[in-house]
């Protein structure tokens, strides 16, 4: 089974959380242009930044799940 590229996972995760690209960029404290380039696959963050992005989105998901209880 092949692993999906980071940019595909990034967009899927962001949309599942109900975030705009602008909101995601602000949460990650990066420029919107940088975030868009990541999500479109034009640029890719280094592995450490990818892990930070994943952890941040996971924390957001957990907070949203908690709010729904």
Buried (B, 14 or more C-beta within 10 A) or exposed (E): EEEEEBBEBBBEBBEEBEBEBEBBBBBBEBEBEEBBBBBEEEEBBEEEEBEEBBEBBEEBEEEEEEEEE
